[in-house]
Amino acid sequence: MQALNNFFKELAIKLSLPDFFQNTGLLFNNLFLAMVAALSLIALILVVCLFRTKKKGSDAKNWD
């Protein structure tokens, strides 16, 4: 458990996060990483939904 705490502390130092993140325990760091992952997933879903391309095929209209 202490090894994981040290890993997250070193990761926070490498990412230049504030002291608050460097001094927190494993539970908060996992919550923080889960929130980042959830926000990334939501952003990816929004990008896919907002920037869909039109299907080309038999449903496409010809403007010739």
N, C-alpha and C positions, 0 to 999 in steps of 0.2 A: 504494500500500500504506500509506503514511504517512497519507494522508487517511482511510482506513478506521480506522486506529488512533486518530486524533484523534476521529473520529465516535463510536467506542465509549467513548473516555475521557470525552467530553462527555456521552454518554448515562448513563454511570455516575455522573457528578457530578450530573446532573439527577435521577436516581433515588435519590440520597443513599446509594449503595452504599459499603461500606468502602473504604479506601485500596487494599486488595489488588486489588480489581476495577478501580480507576482506573489502576493502574500496570501492568497486564498487557498482553500483546500481542494481536494479532489472533487467533491460533490459539486461545488460551484463551477469549477473548470469544465466538468462534463456538461453541466447545464448550459454554460456559455457556448460550448462547441455544438451542442444539440440545437440551440437557438440559431446559431449561424447556419447550420445545415438546413434547418427548416426554412429560414428566410431565403436561402439559395434555391431550395426546391420550389418555393412559391414563385420566386422571380423567374425560374426556368419555365414553369407552367404558364405564367403570364406571357412570356415571350413567345412560346409556342402558340398560345391561343390568339394573341394579337397579330402575329405576323404569319398567318397561314397563307400558303400559296394556293392559287386556284388550280383545281385538277384539270389536266388536259386529257381528253379522251372523247368518248361518244357523247358526253353531256355538254361538251364545249360548243358554243355557237360559232358558225362560220360567217365572217363579215365580208365575203368576196363579192 
